Amino acid sequence: VVQDGSTRFDLSADIWIERLGQLAPKIQKACEPPHYNYDPNKLPHNNLYAFVRRVPTDGGSKTQALEQLLGTVVLSRLIHPTSTGDRYLARVFDFGGEDSPIEAIERRGISPDVFPGCKGQDWLSVDDAKELRTLMKWLSRDKAMHRRVRRALWNHEYAMRSCYLDVQWIFAVSGLEAMLNVGDKDNKWQFRDRVRQLAQEFRVALTDPDLSRAWDLRSKIVHAESFLSNLQTILPSTQHRGLYEKLESVLRKTVYRCLMDESYGDCFRDAAAVKALLPLGPKP
């Protein structure tokens, strides 16, 4: 609930966050499979809020409207990772009406669920929503992200969309590479040295040995040499999740700052800018 006591928080002129009340179980029912002799809708519902967008009536593309709504959720995960996904995605024809038709929107070819690595609070606070409102400008087609930043953002989201740590690992490292690597030589050195500098900037405890192991694990997985479960000689399995969450945190914090502070984002506009911001130290 926002400070004025309402249950709605406006992010832009036509996108907002709202507590849906009795509409929530109706949307869940519309999106659930019919089952047989079993009604999941009799179970308790725990809807905190939903992201809502009014479908444009001025001839605008409905597909574009949906993309911007989903993009809002992607941006929100830079501020605070949540499990908000697409499983209960629907079009309500008469929003606010007593018995509106509801059309379930199926998203094929992508996981409808999201698996944030960090545990704890699984919702946005009012302060988080205020920050998200600042990021809404990046949904405009007239506002382009630098290519490195955009690739890093979507690798972060791809990592969120998998429940498999092996897959998350690949995307987290790839997202950092998208920001930092220049050319096609000494990739491990570039990754280790530049991620360490970013980790220091954002106060994430990562050492050179940590980053060397992170790269080695990524290489073994991406080249199909092994799975994480069989790579305990590089790093014990009990330490995999902890290291991954640090990598993900550096990736998220870097992209977030690039979008909140455009002068910082310009430091990733091209190879020369990356080299200037994060010069490499002595080669090991």
C-alpha positions as CSV (number, residue, x, y, z in Angstrom):
1,V,0.0,0.0,0.0
2,V,1.5,3.4,-1.0
3,Q,1.7,6.3,1.4
4,D,-1.6,7.9,0.5
5,G,-3.4,4.6,1.4
6,S,-4.3,3.6,-2.1
7,T,-3.5,0.2,-3.6
8,R,-2.2,1.6,-6.9
9,F,1.2,2.9,-7.8
10,D,1.5,4.7,-11.2
11,L,4.8,4.1,-13.1
12,S,3.8,5.9,-16.3
13,A,0.7,7.3,-18.0
14,D,-0.6,3.8,-18.8
15,I,1.4,1.3,-16.7
16,W,1.0,0.8,-13.0
17,I,1.3,-1.6,-10.1
18,E,-2.0,-2.5,-8.4
19,R,-3.4,-4.9,-5.8
20,L,-6.2,-6.7,-7.7
21,G,-8.4,-8.0,-5.0
22,Q,-11.1,-10.3,-6.2
23,L,-9.9,-10.0,-9.8
24,A,-6.7,-11.9,-8.9
25,P,-8.3,-15.4,-8.5
26,K,-10.3,-14.9,-11.7
27,I,-7.1,-14.3,-13.6
28,Q,-5.4,-17.3,-12.0
29,K,-8.4,-19.4,-13.0
30,A,-8.3,-18.2,-16.5
31,C,-4.6,-19.0,-16.8
32,E,-4.6,-22.4,-15.0
33,P,-5.1,-25.6,-17.1
34,P,-8.6,-27.1,-16.6
35,H,-7.3,-30.3,-14.8
36,Y,-9.6,-33.1,-14.0
37,N,-11.5,-33.6,-10.8
38,Y,-9.3,-31.1,-9.1
39,D,-9.8,-27.4,-8.6
40,P,-6.6,-25.5,-7.6
41,N,-8.7,-22.3,-7.3
42,K,-10.0,-23.6,-4.0
43,L,-6.6,-23.2,-2.5
44,P,-5.7,-19.9,-0.7
45,H,-4.7,-17.1,-3.0
46,N,-1.8,-14.9,-2.1
47,N,-1.8,-12.0,-4.6
48,L,0.3,-9.0,-3.5
49,Y,0.0,-6.9,-6.6
50,A,0.1,-7.1,-10.4
51,F,1.7,-5.1,-13.2
52,V,-1.1,-3.6,-15.3
53,R,-1.1,-1.8,-18.6
54,R,-4.1,-0.3,-20.4
55,V,-4.3,-1.6,-24.0
56,P,-3.8,1.5,-26.3
57,T,-6.9,2.6,-28.2
58,D,-5.1,5.0,-30.5
59,G,-4.1,2.4,-33.0
60,G,-0.9,1.5,-31.3
61,S,0.4,-2.1,-31.5
62,K,-1.0,-4.4,-28.9
63,T,2.2,-6.5,-29.2
64,Q,4.3,-3.5,-28.4
65,A,2.1,-2.6,-25.5
66,L,2.6,-6.2,-24.1
67,E,6.4,-6.0,-24.7
68,Q,6.6,-2.7,-22.7
69,L,4.6,-4.2,-19.8
70,L,6.9,-7.2,-19.7
71,G,9.9,-4.9,-20.1
72,T,8.8,-3.1,-17.0
73,V,9.0,-6.3,-15.0
74,V,12.5,-7.0,-16.4
75,L,13.7,-3.5,-15.4
76,S,12.2,-4.1,-11.9
77,R,14.5,-7.0,-11.3
78,L,17.5,-4.7,-11.6
79,I,16.2,-2.9,-8.5
80,H,15.1,-5.9,-6.6
81,P,15.0,-9.5,-8.0
82,T,11.6,-11.0,-7.6
83,S,9.9,-14.1,-9.0
84,T,7.2,-12.1,-10.9
85,G,6.8,-14.0,-14.1
86,D,4.4,-14.6,-17.0
87,R,2.4,-17.6,-15.8
88,Y,-0.6,-15.5,-14.9
89,L,-0.6,-13.1,-17.9
90,A,-4.0,-12.1,-19.1
91,R,-6.1,-9.5,-20.9
92,V,-9.0,-8.2,-18.9
93,F,-11.6,-6.7,-21.4
94,D,-13.5,-4.7,-18.8
95,F,-11.0,-3.8,-16.1
96,G,-12.9,-2.9,-13.0
97,G,-16.1,-4.5,-14.2
98,E,-17.9,-7.1,-12.1
99,D,-17.7,-10.0,-14.5
100,S,-15.3,-9.1,-17.3
101,P,-14.2,-11.7,-19.9
102,I,-10.5,-12.7,-19.3
103,E,-8.3,-14.0,-22.0
104,A,-5.2,-16.0,-20.9
105,I,-2.1,-15.0,-22.9
106,E,0.2,-17.9,-23.4
107,R,4.0,-17.2,-23.7
108,R,5.5,-20.0,-25.7
109,G,9.2,-20.7,-26.0
110,I,10.2,-19.1,-22.8
111,S,9.9,-20.1,-19.1
112,P,6.8,-18.4,-17.6
113,D,8.5,-18.6,-14.2
114,V,11.4,-16.7,-12.7
115,F,13.9,-18.0,-10.2
116,P,15.8,-15.2,-8.4
117,G,19.0,-16.4,-6.9
118,C,18.8,-14.3,-3.7
119,K,16.3,-15.4,-1.1
120,G,14.3,-13.1,1.1
121,Q,11.8,-10.4,0.2
122,D,10.0,-11.4,-3.0
123,W,8.2,-8.1,-3.7
124,L,8.9,-4.5,-4.5
125,S,8.6,-1.9,-1.8
126,V,7.2,1.6,-2.5
127,D,10.8,3.0,-2.6
128,D,11.6,0.3,-5.2
129,A,8.6,1.3,-7.3
130,K,9.8,4.9,-7.2
131,E,13.2,3.9,-8.6
132,L,11.4,1.8,-11.2
133,R,9.4,4.8,-12.3
134,T,12.8,6.5,-13.1
135,L,13.8,3.6,-15.3
136,M,10.5,3.7,-17.4
137,K,12.1,6.0,-20.0
138,W,14.1,3.0,-21.2
139,L,10.9,1.4,-22.6
140,S,10.5,4.1,-25.2
141,R,11.7,3.1,-28.7
142,D,13.2,6.6,-28.9
143,K,15.5,5.8,-26.0
144,A,18.1,3.3,-27.0
145,M,20.5,1.5,-24.6
146,H,24.1,1.1,-25.5
147,R,24.4,-2.4,-27.1
148,R,26.7,-3.7,-24.4
149,V,24.2,-2.6,-21.7
150,R,21.2,-4.1,-23.5
151,R,23.0,-7.5,-24.0
152,A,23.9,-7.5,-20.3
153,L,20.4,-6.7,-19.2
154,W,18.9,-9.6,-21.2
155,N,21.5,-12.1,-20.1
156,H,20.6,-11.1,-16.6
157,E,16.9,-11.8,-17.4
158,Y,17.8,-15.1,-19.1
159,A,19.6,-16.2,-16.0
160,M,16.5,-15.4,-14.0
161,R,14.4,-17.5,-16.2
162,S,16.1,-20.8,-15.5
163,C,15.9,-23.0,-12.5
164,Y,19.2,-24.8,-13.4
165,L,22.3,-23.3,-11.8
166,D,24.5,-24.5,-14.8
167,V,22.4,-22.4,-17.2
168,Q,22.3,-19.4,-14.8
169,W,26.0,-19.6,-14.5
170,I,26.5,-19.3,-18.3
171,F,24.2,-16.3,-18.6
172,A,25.6,-14.5,-15.6
173,V,29.2,-14.8,-17.0
174,S,28.0,-13.9,-20.5
175,G,26.2,-10.8,-19.2
176,L,29.5,-9.6,-17.6
177,E,31.4,-10.4,-20.8
178,A,28.9,-8.4,-22.8
179,M,29.8,-5.4,-20.7
180,L,33.6,-5.9,-20.4
181,N,35.3,-7.9,-23.0
182,V,37.1,-6.1,-25.8
183,G,38.3,-8.1,-28.9
184,D,38.8,-11.8,-28.9
185,K,42.1,-12.3,-27.0
186,D,42.9,-12.9,-23.4
187,N,39.2,-13.2,-22.5
188,K,39.8,-14.8,-19.2
189,W,42.2,-12.1,-18.1
190,Q,39.8,-9.4,-19.3
191,F,36.9,-11.0,-17.4
192,R,38.9,-11.6,-14.2
193,D,40.5,-8.2,-14.0
194,R,37.6,-6.0,-15.0
195,V,34.9,-7.9,-13.0
196,R,37.2,-7.6,-9.9
197,Q,37.3,-3.8,-10.5
198,L,33.5,-3.6,-10.7
199,A,33.1,-5.9,-7.7
200,Q,35.3,-3.4,-5.7
201,E,33.2,-0.5,-7.0
202,F,29.9,-2.2,-5.9
203,R,31.3,-3.7,-2.7
204,V,30.9,-7.3,-3.7
205,A,33.5,-9.6,-2.2
206,L,35.1,-11.3,-5.2
207,T,38.8,-12.1,-5.5
208,D,41.0,-13.0,-8.5
209,P,40.9,-16.7,-7.5
210,D,37.1,-16.5,-7.3
211,L,36.8,-15.0,-10.8
212,S,39.3,-17.5,-12.3
213,R,37.2,-20.3,-10.9
214,A,34.0,-18.7,-12.2
215,W,35.5,-18.5,-15.7
216,D,36.8,-22.0,-15.6
217,L,33.4,-23.4,-14.5
218,R,31.7,-21.4,-17.2
219,S,34.1,-22.7,-19.9
220,K,33.6,-26.3,-18.8
221,I,29.8,-25.9,-18.9
222,V,29.5,-24.0,-22.1
223,H,31.8,-26.4,-24.0
224,A,29.8,-29.3,-22.7
225,E,32.8,-30.8,-21.0
226,S,30.9,-31.3,-17.7
227,F,28.1,-30.2,-15.4
228,L,28.7,-28.2,-12.2
229,S,28.0,-31.2,-10.1
230,N,31.1,-32.9,-11.5
231,L,33.4,-29.9,-11.2
232,Q,34.2,-30.0,-7.5
233,T,37.9,-30.1,-8.1
234,I,37.6,-26.5,-9.4
235,L,35.1,-25.4,-6.7
236,P,33.2,-27.5,-4.1
237,S,29.5,-27.7,-4.9
238,T,28.7,-26.2,-1.5
239,Q,30.2,-22.9,-2.8
240,H,28.6,-22.8,-6.2
241,R,25.5,-20.9,-5.3
242,G,27.3,-18.4,-3.2
243,L,29.8,-17.5,-6.0
244,Y,27.0,-17.4,-8.6
245,E,25.0,-14.9,-6.5
246,K,28.0,-12.6,-6.3
247,L,28.5,-12.7,-10.0
248,E,24.8,-12.0,-10.6
249,S,24.9,-9.2,-8.1
250,V,27.8,-7.5,-9.9
251,L,26.0,-7.9,-13.2
252,R,22.7,-6.5,-11.9
253,K,24.4,-3.5,-10.0
254,T,26.4,-2.6,-13.1
255,V,23.4,-2.6,-15.5
256,Y,21.3,-0.7,-12.9
257,R,23.9,2.0,-12.5
258,C,24.3,2.3,-16.3
259,L,20.5,3.0,-16.7
260,M,20.2,5.2,-13.6
261,D,23.3,7.3,-14.4
262,E,23.7,7.8,-18.2
263,S,27.1,9.3,-17.8
264,Y,28.3,6.0,-16.3
265,G,26.4,4.1,-19.0
266,D,28.4,6.0,-21.6
267,C,31.5,4.3,-20.2
268,F,30.3,1.1,-21.9
269,R,29.3,2.7,-25.2
270,D,32.3,1.1,-27.1
271,A,35.6,-0.8,-26.6
272,A,37.6,2.4,-26.1
273,A,35.3,3.6,-23.4
274,V,35.5,0.2,-21.6
275,K,39.3,0.3,-21.7
276,A,39.4,3.8,-20.3
277,L,37.0,3.0,-17.4
278,L,38.6,-0.4,-16.6
279,P,42.2,-0.6,-17.7
280,L,43.8,-4.0,-17.3
281,G,46.5,-4.6,-14.8
282,P,49.6,-6.8,-15.3
283,K,48.9,-9.9,-17.2
284,P,49.2,-13.0,-15.0
